[in-house]
Amino acid sequence: MITIGITGIIGSGKSTASRALKKKGIPVIDLDAVAKQVLTLKEVHEDIERAFGPGFVENGSVIVEKLRDAVFTDKDKLRKLEAITHPRILGRLWQTIRDLKDAGRDTVVVDGPLLFETGLYKELDKTVVVTADMDVIRQRLKLRGMEAHDIEKRISHQIPLGEKEKVADYVLLNSGTREDLDREIDNLMERIMNGR
């Protein structure tokens, strides 16, 4: 089985590319969705309350915005949260990959925004960075309703695309239309399957 990690920065089109891969019949594991599932676990709620104090879990749900604000600018708090969630996220990821392999699947895509930041890319067979011109990315985020200062803040907290591109096995360009992206994906999958 080939495990393919797909990543990018906010607005680069990683999720769009993942949806297109899924439409082509390739299983995609969305690590953001796995993280959301992990945040529903009772033991995670207990660990978060122990680590961060009261007020982060109400009525059996994590107050995600409050938690995000707490860890966004505080590296120690972020490390605490990662220590709680990452082992559980990875446990579910590898179990899903084993299940897909047992079901006879030969390829799986792991969609994650932080593959390089967490080092997970080293455990996958291939990594793909979805990239786009920075002006295109800013325009997309503006169309999503984000303010200019929010856009710059979010971009500044991620490893720059250029650095990700140097580490990745493949770069998927997404500055054009959806049809352009589909063509790029077909070429990419052909290259990966042929070991080029």
C-alpha positions as CSV (number, residue, x, y, z in Angstrom):
1,M,0.0,0.0,0.0
2,I,1.2,3.5,-0.9
3,T,0.5,6.2,1.8
4,I,0.4,9.7,0.3
5,G,0.4,12.7,2.5
6,I,-1.2,15.9,1.1
7,T,-0.7,19.2,2.7
8,G,-0.5,22.9,2.0
9,I,-1.2,26.2,3.7
10,I,-4.6,27.8,4.3
11,G,-6.1,28.8,1.0
12,S,-3.8,26.7,-1.2
13,G,-6.6,24.3,-2.1
14,K,-5.5,21.2,-0.1
15,S,-9.1,20.3,0.7
16,T,-10.3,20.9,-2.9
17,A,-7.5,18.5,-4.1
18,S,-8.5,15.9,-1.5
19,R,-12.1,16.0,-2.5
20,A,-11.1,15.6,-6.2
21,L,-8.9,12.5,-5.2
22,K,-11.9,11.1,-3.3
23,K,-14.1,11.5,-6.4
24,K,-11.5,9.4,-8.3
25,G,-12.1,6.6,-5.8
26,I,-9.0,7.0,-3.7
27,P,-9.6,6.8,0.1
28,V,-8.8,10.0,1.9
29,I,-8.3,10.3,5.6
30,D,-8.9,13.8,6.8
31,L,-6.8,14.4,9.9
32,D,-8.9,17.5,10.8
33,A,-12.0,15.3,10.9
34,V,-10.1,12.7,13.0
35,A,-9.0,15.5,15.4
36,K,-12.7,16.6,15.7
37,Q,-13.7,13.0,16.6
38,V,-10.9,12.8,19.2
39,L,-12.2,16.0,20.8
40,T,-15.5,14.3,21.5
41,L,-13.9,11.6,23.7
42,K,-14.7,11.8,27.4
43,E,-11.0,11.0,28.4
44,V,-9.8,13.9,26.2
45,H,-12.3,16.2,28.0
46,E,-10.9,15.1,31.3
47,D,-7.3,15.6,30.1
48,I,-8.0,19.1,28.7
49,E,-9.7,20.2,32.0
50,R,-6.7,18.9,34.0
51,A,-4.2,20.6,31.7
52,F,-6.0,23.9,31.1
53,G,-8.4,24.3,34.0
54,P,-12.2,24.7,33.9
55,G,-14.2,26.5,31.2
56,F,-12.8,24.6,28.2
57,V,-15.4,21.9,28.3
58,E,-19.1,22.7,28.6
59,N,-22.1,20.3,28.4
60,G,-19.9,17.5,27.2
61,S,-18.2,19.5,24.4
62,V,-14.9,21.2,24.0
63,I,-15.1,24.9,23.5
64,V,-12.9,24.8,20.4
65,E,-12.6,28.6,19.8
66,K,-11.6,29.1,23.4
67,L,-9.0,26.3,23.2
68,R,-7.7,27.6,19.9
69,D,-7.3,31.1,21.3
70,A,-5.4,29.7,24.4
71,V,-2.9,27.7,22.3
72,F,-2.5,30.0,19.3
73,T,0.2,32.2,20.8
74,D,1.4,30.0,23.6
75,K,3.8,27.3,22.6
76,D,3.7,25.5,26.0
77,K,-0.1,25.3,25.9
78,L,0.0,24.1,22.3
79,R,2.5,21.3,23.3
80,K,0.2,20.3,26.2
81,L,-2.8,20.1,23.8
82,E,-0.7,18.1,21.3
83,A,0.4,15.7,24.0
84,I,-3.3,15.0,24.7
85,T,-4.6,14.8,21.1
86,H,-1.8,13.7,18.8
87,P,-1.2,10.1,20.1
88,R,-5.0,9.5,19.8
89,I,-5.2,11.0,16.3
90,L,-2.2,8.9,15.1
91,G,-3.7,5.8,16.7
92,R,-6.9,6.3,14.7
93,L,-5.0,7.2,11.5
94,W,-2.9,4.0,11.6
95,Q,-5.8,1.8,12.5
96,T,-7.8,3.2,9.5
97,I,-4.8,2.6,7.2
98,R,-4.6,-1.0,8.4
99,D,-8.3,-1.5,7.9
100,L,-8.0,-0.1,4.3
101,K,-5.0,-2.4,3.6
102,D,-6.9,-5.4,4.9
103,A,-9.8,-4.4,2.6
104,G,-7.5,-4.7,-0.3
105,R,-6.9,-1.0,-1.0
106,D,-3.5,-0.2,-2.5
107,T,-3.4,3.6,-2.1
108,V,-4.5,6.0,0.7
109,V,-4.3,9.7,0.9
110,V,-3.7,11.4,4.3
111,D,-4.9,15.0,4.3
112,G,-3.3,17.0,7.0
113,P,-2.4,20.7,7.3
114,L,0.6,20.0,9.6
115,L,2.3,17.0,8.1
116,F,5.7,18.7,8.1
117,E,5.2,20.6,11.4
118,T,4.5,17.3,13.3
119,G,7.0,15.2,11.4
120,L,4.3,12.8,10.2
121,Y,5.4,13.1,6.6
122,K,8.5,11.0,7.5
123,E,6.2,8.0,8.2
124,L,4.3,8.3,4.9
125,D,5.6,6.9,1.5
126,K,5.1,10.2,-0.5
127,T,4.2,13.7,0.3
128,V,2.4,16.3,-1.9
129,V,2.3,20.0,-1.3
130,V,-0.7,21.8,-2.9
131,T,0.6,25.2,-3.8
132,A,-0.7,28.4,-5.4
133,D,0.5,31.9,-6.1
134,M,0.3,33.9,-2.8
135,D,-1.9,36.6,-4.4
136,V,-4.4,33.8,-5.5
137,I,-4.3,32.4,-1.9
138,R,-5.0,35.9,-0.4
139,Q,-7.9,36.4,-2.8
140,R,-9.4,33.1,-2.0
141,L,-9.3,33.8,1.8
142,K,-10.7,37.3,1.2
143,L,-13.6,35.6,-0.7
144,R,-14.2,33.4,2.4
145,G,-14.8,36.5,4.4
146,M,-11.4,36.7,6.2
147,E,-10.0,40.2,7.1
148,A,-6.6,41.1,5.7
149,H,-4.9,41.1,9.1
150,D,-6.4,37.7,9.9
151,I,-5.1,36.3,6.6
152,E,-1.5,37.5,7.3
153,K,-1.6,36.2,10.9
154,R,-2.8,32.8,9.8
155,I,-0.2,32.6,7.0
156,S,2.6,33.8,9.3
157,H,2.0,30.9,11.7
158,Q,2.5,28.2,9.0
159,I,5.7,26.9,7.4
160,P,6.1,28.9,4.2
161,L,5.0,27.1,1.0
162,G,8.5,27.4,-0.5
163,E,10.0,25.5,2.4
164,K,7.3,22.8,2.2
165,E,7.8,22.5,-1.5
166,K,11.6,21.7,-0.9
167,V,10.8,18.9,1.5
168,A,7.8,17.4,-0.5
169,D,8.2,14.6,-3.0
170,Y,5.6,16.3,-5.4
171,V,4.2,19.8,-5.8
172,L,0.6,20.1,-7.1
173,L,0.0,23.6,-8.6
174,N,-3.5,25.0,-7.9
175,S,-3.5,28.6,-9.2
176,G,-6.0,28.0,-12.1
177,T,-9.4,26.5,-12.6
178,R,-10.9,23.3,-11.1
179,E,-10.4,21.7,-14.5
180,D,-6.7,22.6,-14.4
181,L,-6.5,21.1,-10.9
182,D,-8.1,17.9,-12.1
183,R,-5.5,17.6,-14.9
184,E,-2.7,18.2,-12.4
185,I,-4.1,15.5,-10.1
186,D,-4.3,13.0,-13.0
187,N,-0.7,13.7,-13.9
188,L,0.4,13.5,-10.3
189,M,-1.3,10.1,-9.6
190,E,0.2,8.7,-12.8
191,R,3.7,9.9,-11.7
192,I,3.3,8.4,-8.2
193,M,2.0,5.1,-9.5
194,N,4.8,4.8,-12.0
195,G,7.4,5.8,-9.4
196,R,8.4,9.0,-11.2
